[in-house]
Amino acid sequence: MTVTSHIAELKKKHEHLSDMVAQAQRAPGSSDLQIAEWKKQKLKIKEEISRLQQV
């Protein structure tokens, strides 16, 4: 897997998590803990993308 394709996959995962967070925040009774976990995952992915783009 090339770095470019890896970054593309990470961006897809980040976007998917963003969609899940947005949907959960609109839904009544959503788990704040689950939303927080997804946000942590998004941050880790974003940091990994930034790290890979600097190489």
PDB file with one MODEL, atoms N, CA, C and O in Angstrom:
MODEL        1
ATOM      1  N   MET A   1       0.855  -1.182   0.000  1.00  0.00           N
ATOM      2  CA  MET A   1       0.000   0.000   0.000  1.00  0.00           C
ATOM      3  C   MET A   1       0.897   1.240   0.000  1.00  0.00           C
ATOM      4  O   MET A   1       1.803   1.366   0.824  1.00  0.00           O
ATOM      5  N   THR A   2       0.637   2.127  -0.913  1.00  0.00           N
ATOM      6  CA  THR A   2       1.426   3.348  -0.961  1.00  0.00           C
ATOM      7  C   THR A   2       0.950   4.322   0.115  1.00  0.00           C
ATOM      8  O   THR A   2      -0.146   4.191   0.659  1.00  0.00           O
ATOM      9  N   VAL A   3       1.796   5.289   0.401  1.00  0.00           N
ATOM     10  CA  VAL A   3       1.442   6.294   1.401  1.00  0.00           C
ATOM     11  C   VAL A   3       0.205   7.058   0.951  1.00  0.00           C
ATOM     12  O   VAL A   3      -0.672   7.357   1.762  1.00  0.00           O
ATOM     13  N   THR A   4       0.131   7.373  -0.325  1.00  0.00           N
ATOM     14  CA  THR A   4      -1.016   8.119  -0.848  1.00  0.00           C
ATOM     15  C   THR A   4      -2.315   7.348  -0.680  1.00  0.00           C
ATOM     16  O   THR A   4      -3.333   7.919  -0.287  1.00  0.00           O
ATOM     17  N   SER A   5      -2.285   6.063  -0.974  1.00  0.00           N
ATOM     18  CA  SER A   5      -3.510   5.268  -0.826  1.00  0.00           C
ATOM     19  C   SER A   5      -3.864   5.078   0.651  1.00  0.00           C
ATOM     20  O   SER A   5      -5.039   5.025   1.012  1.00  0.00           O
ATOM     21  N   HIS A   6      -2.844   4.978   1.493  1.00  0.00           N
ATOM     22  CA  HIS A   6      -3.097   4.859   2.932  1.00  0.00           C
ATOM     23  C   HIS A   6      -3.755   6.137   3.460  1.00  0.00           C
ATOM     24  O   HIS A   6      -4.700   6.075   4.247  1.00  0.00           O
ATOM     25  N   ILE A   7      -3.260   7.276   3.030  1.00  0.00           N
ATOM     26  CA  ILE A   7      -3.848   8.561   3.427  1.00  0.00           C
ATOM     27  C   ILE A   7      -5.296   8.645   2.944  1.00  0.00           C
ATOM     28  O   ILE A   7      -6.168   9.113   3.675  1.00  0.00           O
ATOM     29  N   ALA A   8      -5.550   8.198   1.730  1.00  0.00           N
ATOM     30  CA  ALA A   8      -6.913   8.221   1.182  1.00  0.00           C
ATOM     31  C   ALA A   8      -7.854   7.355   2.026  1.00  0.00           C
ATOM     32  O   ALA A   8      -8.987   7.750   2.298  1.00  0.00           O
ATOM     33  N   GLU A   9      -7.382   6.178   2.436  1.00  0.00           N
ATOM     34  CA  GLU A   9      -8.196   5.307   3.282  1.00  0.00           C
ATOM     35  C   GLU A   9      -8.459   5.949   4.640  1.00  0.00           C
ATOM     36  O   GLU A   9      -9.571   5.872   5.165  1.00  0.00           O
ATOM     37  N   LEU A  10      -7.439   6.580   5.204  1.00  0.00           N
ATOM     38  CA  LEU A  10      -7.608   7.250   6.490  1.00  0.00           C
ATOM     39  C   LEU A  10      -8.617   8.394   6.378  1.00  0.00           C
ATOM     40  O   LEU A  10      -9.418   8.610   7.287  1.00  0.00           O
ATOM     41  N   LYS A  11      -8.579   9.114   5.279  1.00  0.00           N
ATOM     42  CA  LYS A  11      -9.526  10.213   5.065  1.00  0.00           C
ATOM     43  C   LYS A  11     -10.955   9.682   4.964  1.00  0.00           C
ATOM     44  O   LYS A  11     -11.888  10.310   5.464  1.00  0.00           O
ATOM     45  N   LYS A  12     -11.125   8.531   4.321  1.00  0.00           N
ATOM     46  CA  LYS A  12     -12.456   7.917   4.229  1.00  0.00           C
ATOM     47  C   LYS A  12     -12.959   7.540   5.618  1.00  0.00           C
ATOM     48  O   LYS A  12     -14.118   7.783   5.952  1.00  0.00           O
ATOM     49  N   LYS A  13     -12.077   6.943   6.426  1.00  0.00           N
ATOM     50  CA  LYS A  13     -12.460   6.565   7.785  1.00  0.00           C
ATOM     51  C   LYS A  13     -12.820   7.796   8.602  1.00  0.00           C
ATOM     52  O   LYS A  13     -13.781   7.780   9.371  1.00  0.00           O
ATOM     53  N   HIS A  14     -12.042   8.867   8.434  1.00  0.00           N
ATOM     54  CA  HIS A  14     -12.293  10.108   9.169  1.00  0.00           C
ATOM     55  C   HIS A  14     -13.654  10.679   8.780  1.00  0.00           C
ATOM     56  O   HIS A  14     -14.425  11.105   9.640  1.00  0.00           O
ATOM     57  N   GLU A  15     -13.937  10.685   7.499  1.00  0.00           N
ATOM     58  CA  GLU A  15     -15.226  11.205   7.024  1.00  0.00           C
ATOM     59  C   GLU A  15     -16.381  10.353   7.544  1.00  0.00           C
ATOM     60  O   GLU A  15     -17.413  10.883   7.958  1.00  0.00           O
ATOM     61  N   HIS A  16     -16.203   9.036   7.522  1.00  0.00           N
ATOM     62  CA  HIS A  16     -17.249   8.132   8.032  1.00  0.00           C
ATOM     63  C   HIS A  16     -17.513   8.410   9.514  1.00  0.00           C
ATOM     64  O   HIS A  16     -18.667   8.472   9.939  1.00  0.00           O
ATOM     65  N   LEU A  17     -16.452   8.574  10.292  1.00  0.00           N
ATOM     66  CA  LEU A  17     -16.617   8.876  11.711  1.00  0.00           C
ATOM     67  C   LEU A  17     -17.305  10.232  11.897  1.00  0.00           C
ATOM     68  O   LEU A  17     -18.135  10.387  12.793  1.00  0.00           O
ATOM     69  N   SER A  18     -16.967  11.200  11.066  1.00  0.00           N
ATOM     70  CA  SER A  18     -17.617  12.514  11.142  1.00  0.00           C
ATOM     71  C   SER A  18     -19.116  12.386  10.915  1.00  0.00           C
ATOM     72  O   SER A  18     -19.917  13.003  11.617  1.00  0.00           O
ATOM     73  N   ASP A  19     -19.485  11.580   9.928  1.00  0.00           N
ATOM     74  CA  ASP A  19     -20.904  11.356   9.647  1.00  0.00           C
ATOM     75  C   ASP A  19     -21.605  10.690  10.827  1.00  0.00           C
ATOM     76  O   ASP A  19     -22.720  11.061  11.191  1.00  0.00           O
ATOM     77  N   MET A  20     -20.935   9.700  11.419  1.00  0.00           N
ATOM     78  CA  MET A  20     -21.523   8.999  12.556  1.00  0.00           C
ATOM     79  C   MET A  20     -21.710   9.942  13.743  1.00  0.00           C
ATOM     80  O   MET A  20     -22.740   9.896  14.416  1.00  0.00           O
ATOM     81  N   VAL A  21     -20.725  10.792  14.001  1.00  0.00           N
ATOM     82  CA  VAL A  21     -20.821  11.752  15.106  1.00  0.00           C
ATOM     83  C   VAL A  21     -21.971  12.727  14.854  1.00  0.00           C
ATOM     84  O   VAL A  21     -22.783  12.982  15.743  1.00  0.00           O
ATOM     85  N   ALA A  22     -22.034  13.266  13.644  1.00  0.00           N
ATOM     86  CA  ALA A  22     -23.086  14.231  13.320  1.00  0.00           C
ATOM     87  C   ALA A  22     -24.470  13.598  13.468  1.00  0.00           C
ATOM     88  O   ALA A  22     -25.387  14.218  14.008  1.00  0.00           O
ATOM     89  N   GLN A  23     -24.615  12.382  12.996  1.00  0.00           N
ATOM     90  CA  GLN A  23     -25.906  11.696  13.091  1.00  0.00           C
ATOM     91  C   GLN A  23     -26.258  11.423  14.557  1.00  0.00           C
ATOM     92  O   GLN A  23     -27.404  11.612  14.965  1.00  0.00           O
ATOM     93  N   ALA A  24     -25.298  10.988  15.330  1.00  0.00           N
ATOM     94  CA  ALA A  24     -25.553  10.675  16.741  1.00  0.00           C
ATOM     95  C   ALA A  24     -25.900  11.938  17.531  1.00  0.00           C
ATOM     96  O   ALA A  24     -26.732  11.900  18.437  1.00  0.00           O
ATOM     97  N   GLN A  25     -25.262  13.045  17.186  1.00  0.00           N
ATOM     98  CA  GLN A  25     -25.535  14.289  17.907  1.00  0.00           C
ATOM     99  C   GLN A  25     -26.947  14.802  17.624  1.00  0.00           C
ATOM    100  O   GLN A  25     -27.529  15.503  18.452  1.00  0.00           O
ATOM    101  N   ARG A  26     -27.493  14.462  16.474  1.00  0.00           N
ATOM    102  CA  ARG A  26     -28.849  14.885  16.137  1.00  0.00           C
ATOM    103  C   ARG A  26     -29.905  13.967  16.749  1.00  0.00           C
ATOM    104  O   ARG A  26     -31.051  14.374  16.941  1.00  0.00           O
ATOM    105  N   ALA A  27     -29.522  12.741  17.051  1.00  0.00           N
ATOM    106  CA  ALA A  27     -30.477  11.755  17.554  1.00  0.00           C
ATOM    107  C   ALA A  27     -30.642  11.895  19.068  1.00  0.00           C
ATOM    108  O   ALA A  27     -29.659  11.979  19.805  1.00  0.00           O
ATOM    109  N   PRO A  28     -31.888  11.919  19.518  1.00  0.00           N
ATOM    110  CA  PRO A  28     -32.111  11.977  20.965  1.00  0.00           C
ATOM    111  C   PRO A  28     -31.684  10.666  21.619  1.00  0.00           C
ATOM    112  O   PRO A  28     -31.859   9.587  21.052  1.00  0.00           O
ATOM    113  N   GLY A  29     -31.130  10.777  22.801  1.00  0.00           N
ATOM    114  CA  GLY A  29     -30.737   9.594  23.540  1.00  0.00           C
ATOM    115  C   GLY A  29     -29.442   8.952  23.099  1.00  0.00           C
ATOM    116  O   GLY A  29     -29.157   7.812  23.464  1.00  0.00           O
ATOM    117  N   SER A  30     -28.654   9.671  22.316  1.00  0.00           N
ATOM    118  CA  SER A  30     -27.374   9.125  21.869  1.00  0.00           C
ATOM    119  C   SER A  30     -26.396   9.053  23.034  1.00  0.00           C
ATOM    120  O   SER A  30     -26.464   9.844  23.974  1.00  0.00           O
ATOM    121  N   SER A  31     -25.508   8.111  22.954  1.00  0.00           N
ATOM    122  CA  SER A  31     -24.519   7.909  24.001  1.00  0.00           C
ATOM    123  C   SER A  31     -23.398   8.939  23.882  1.00  0.00           C
ATOM    124  O   SER A  31     -22.679   8.979  22.883  1.00  0.00           O
ATOM    125  N   ASP A  32     -23.262   9.763  24.909  1.00  0.00           N
ATOM    126  CA  ASP A  32     -22.181  10.747  24.917  1.00  0.00           C
ATOM    127  C   ASP A  32     -20.818  10.071  24.941  1.00  0.00           C
ATOM    128  O   ASP A  32     -19.852  10.576  24.369  1.00  0.00           O
ATOM    129  N   LEU A  33     -20.750   8.926  25.608  1.00  0.00           N
ATOM    130  CA  LEU A  33     -19.484   8.192  25.656  1.00  0.00           C
ATOM    131  C   LEU A  33     -19.089   7.675  24.277  1.00  0.00           C
ATOM    132  O   LEU A  33     -17.918   7.728  23.901  1.00  0.00           O
ATOM    133  N   GLN A  34     -20.063   7.177  23.530  1.00  0.00           N
ATOM    134  CA  GLN A  34     -19.774   6.685  22.182  1.00  0.00           C
ATOM    135  C   GLN A  34     -19.345   7.823  21.274  1.00  0.00           C
ATOM    136  O   GLN A  34     -18.407   7.672  20.491  1.00  0.00           O
ATOM    137  N   ILE A  35     -20.020   8.957  21.371  1.00  0.00           N
ATOM    138  CA  ILE A  35     -19.656  10.123  20.562  1.00  0.00           C
ATOM    139  C   ILE A  35     -18.240  10.567  20.900  1.00  0.00           C
ATOM    140  O   ILE A  35     -17.456  10.880  20.004  1.00  0.00           O
ATOM    141  N   ALA A  36     -17.910  10.597  22.175  1.00  0.00           N
ATOM    142  CA  ALA A  36     -16.566  10.995  22.602  1.00  0.00           C
ATOM    143  C   ALA A  36     -15.516  10.024  22.058  1.00  0.00           C
ATOM    144  O   ALA A  36     -14.433  10.444  21.649  1.00  0.00           O
ATOM    145  N   GLU A  37     -15.833   8.739  22.053  1.00  0.00           N
ATOM    146  CA  GLU A  37     -14.890   7.738  21.527  1.00  0.00           C
ATOM    147  C   GLU A  37     -14.669   7.942  20.033  1.00  0.00           C
ATOM    148  O   GLU A  37     -13.537   7.877  19.555  1.00  0.00           O
ATOM    149  N   TRP A  38     -15.745   8.187  19.302  1.00  0.00           N
ATOM    150  CA  TRP A  38     -15.606   8.453  17.869  1.00  0.00           C
ATOM    151  C   TRP A  38     -14.778   9.702  17.618  1.00  0.00           C
ATOM    152  O   TRP A  38     -13.974   9.730  16.686  1.00  0.00           O
ATOM    153  N   LYS A  39     -14.956  10.725  18.426  1.00  0.00           N
ATOM    154  CA  LYS A  39     -14.175  11.958  18.271  1.00  0.00           C
ATOM    155  C   LYS A  39     -12.695  11.698  18.544  1.00  0.00           C
ATOM    156  O   LYS A  39     -11.834  12.263  17.869  1.00  0.00           O
ATOM    157  N   LYS A  40     -12.393  10.854  19.519  1.00  0.00           N
ATOM    158  CA  LYS A  40     -10.998  10.487  19.799  1.00  0.00           C
ATOM    159  C   LYS A  40     -10.401   9.752  18.607  1.00  0.00           C
ATOM    160  O   LYS A  40      -9.259  10.000  18.219  1.00  0.00           O
ATOM    161  N   GLN A  41     -11.180   8.848  18.032  1.00  0.00           N
ATOM    162  CA  GLN A  41     -10.708   8.107  16.859  1.00  0.00           C
ATOM    163  C   GLN A  41     -10.447   9.061  15.691  1.00  0.00           C
ATOM    164  O   GLN A  41      -9.452   8.928  14.978  1.00  0.00           O
ATOM    165  N   LYS A  42     -11.352  10.020  15.509  1.00  0.00           N
ATOM    166  CA  LYS A  42     -11.170  11.011  14.447  1.00  0.00           C
ATOM    167  C   LYS A  42      -9.872  11.781  14.646  1.00  0.00           C
ATOM    168  O   LYS A  42      -9.123  12.005  13.694  1.00  0.00           O
ATOM    169  N   LEU A  43      -9.607  12.185  15.887  1.00  0.00           N
ATOM    170  CA  LEU A  43      -8.398  12.946  16.184  1.00  0.00           C
ATOM    171  C   LEU A  43      -7.147  12.112  15.895  1.00  0.00           C
ATOM    172  O   LEU A  43      -6.188  12.620  15.314  1.00  0.00           O
ATOM    173  N   LYS A  44      -7.151  10.850  16.291  1.00  0.00           N
ATOM    174  CA  LYS A  44      -6.003   9.977  16.030  1.00  0.00           C
ATOM    175  C   LYS A  44      -5.770   9.822  14.532  1.00  0.00           C
ATOM    176  O   LYS A  44      -4.631   9.852  14.068  1.00  0.00           O
ATOM    177  N   ILE A  45      -6.846   9.657  13.784  1.00  0.00           N
ATOM    178  CA  ILE A  45      -6.728   9.519  12.331  1.00  0.00           C
ATOM    179  C   ILE A  45      -6.196  10.807  11.723  1.00  0.00           C
ATOM    180  O   ILE A  45      -5.334  10.773  10.845  1.00  0.00           O
ATOM    181  N   LYS A  46      -6.704  11.937  12.184  1.00  0.00           N
ATOM    182  CA  LYS A  46      -6.245  13.219  11.655  1.00  0.00           C
ATOM    183  C   LYS A  46      -4.750  13.421  11.933  1.00  0.00           C
ATOM    184  O   LYS A  46      -4.013  13.899  11.071  1.00  0.00           O
ATOM    185  N   GLU A  47      -4.314  13.055  13.134  1.00  0.00           N
ATOM    186  CA  GLU A  47      -2.895  13.163  13.477  1.00  0.00           C
ATOM    187  C   GLU A  47      -2.054  12.242  12.604  1.00  0.00           C
ATOM    188  O   GLU A  47      -0.967  12.623  12.170  1.00  0.00           O
ATOM    189  N   GLU A  48      -2.546  11.037  12.342  1.00  0.00           N
ATOM    190  CA  GLU A  48      -1.826  10.092  11.484  1.00  0.00           C
ATOM    191  C   GLU A  48      -1.729  10.628  10.053  1.00  0.00           C
ATOM    192  O   GLU A  48      -0.681  10.507   9.419  1.00  0.00           O
ATOM    193  N   ILE A  49      -2.801  11.214   9.546  1.00  0.00           N
ATOM    194  CA  ILE A  49      -2.791  11.802   8.206  1.00  0.00           C
ATOM    195  C   ILE A  49      -1.746  12.917   8.153  1.00  0.00           C
ATOM    196  O   ILE A  49      -0.953  12.984   7.214  1.00  0.00           O
ATOM    197  N   SER A  50      -1.746  13.783   9.150  1.00  0.00           N
ATOM    198  CA  SER A  50      -0.787  14.886   9.187  1.00  0.00           C
ATOM    199  C   SER A  50       0.646  14.363   9.217  1.00  0.00           C
ATOM    200  O   SER A  50       1.522  14.875   8.520  1.00  0.00           O
ATOM    201  N   ARG A  51       0.868  13.337  10.034  1.00  0.00           N
ATOM    202  CA  ARG A  51       2.204  12.750  10.144  1.00  0.00           C
ATOM    203  C   ARG A  51       2.656  12.175   8.805  1.00  0.00           C
ATOM    204  O   ARG A  51       3.797  12.381   8.392  1.00  0.00           O
ATOM    205  N   LEU A  52       1.769  11.458   8.132  1.00  0.00           N
ATOM    206  CA  LEU A  52       2.116  10.839   6.851  1.00  0.00           C
ATOM    207  C   LEU A  52       2.350  11.886   5.750  1.00  0.00           C
ATOM    208  O   LEU A  52       3.182  11.689   4.864  1.00  0.00           O
ATOM    209  N   GLN A  53       1.616  12.988   5.818  1.00  0.00           N
ATOM    210  CA  GLN A  53       1.776  14.011   4.776  1.00  0.00           C
ATOM    211  C   GLN A  53       3.081  14.768   4.933  1.00  0.00           C
ATOM    212  O   GLN A  53       3.555  15.374   3.973  1.00  0.00           O
ATOM    213  N   GLN A  54       3.670  14.749   6.113  1.00  0.00           N
ATOM    214  CA  GLN A  54       4.926  15.441   6.330  1.00  0.00           C
ATOM    215  C   GLN A  54       6.128  14.637   5.844  1.00  0.00           C
ATOM    216  O   GLN A  54       7.217  15.182   5.665  1.00  0.00           O
ATOM    217  N   VAL A  55       5.926  13.361   5.634  1.00  0.00           N
ATOM    218  CA  VAL A  55       7.033  12.479   5.209  1.00  0.00           C
ATOM    219  C   VAL A  55       7.410  12.720   3.788  1.00  0.00           C
ATOM    220  O   VAL A  55       8.317  12.068   3.272  1.00  0.00           O
TER     221      VAL A  55
ENDMDL
END
